[in-house]
């Protein structure tokens, strides 16, 4: 009896991993990446806007719809290039976007750490995904000097979901959701 239960458990795991490992017919497998980066250098401060393309898989979207809180962590770094010497770190920011679906109110609550009015509520999953995967007008540093070369680096991670005790064993596949984009690097001169 014990061997049968073990065998069935392993068969289910192998079957689930085979289903999630291959894309559906006609669907291309693309990885998430930082995209549409805009740098604005004002006299007062420098601002950065960006978004993450391919941030959501169907599994992640279904998990969000079922009420599993999901968090993206963003890393933004700004360096002044100094030729042969080490680059000078000017800014190093980390902030999170977290979405939770409220089944009773039928709305998505999104917490944005980098904004003063940091809680946004929307009804549509499309709006929630757009807000979660983008950041607008992040103040990175006071005004940059003209003629000097700078490097901006951005990376995003989907944090692993931690569920309460009984659910973490029943929904073990949720731990496979975590991913990390490659560093986006851009050199620029204001």
Secondary structure as UniProt FT lines:
FT   HELIX           2..21
FT   TURN            25..26
FT   STRAND          33..41
FT   STRAND          45..53
FT   HELIX           58..65
FT   TURN            66..67
FT   STRAND          70..80
FT   TURN            83..84
FT   STRAND          88..102
FT   TURN            103..106
FT   STRAND          107..112
FT   TURN            113..114
FT   STRAND          119..122
FT   HELIX           125..132
FT   STRAND          134..142
FT   TURN            146..147
FT   STRAND          149..158
FT   HELIX           165..170
FT   HELIX           172..177
FT   STRAND          179..180
FT   STRAND          184..189
//
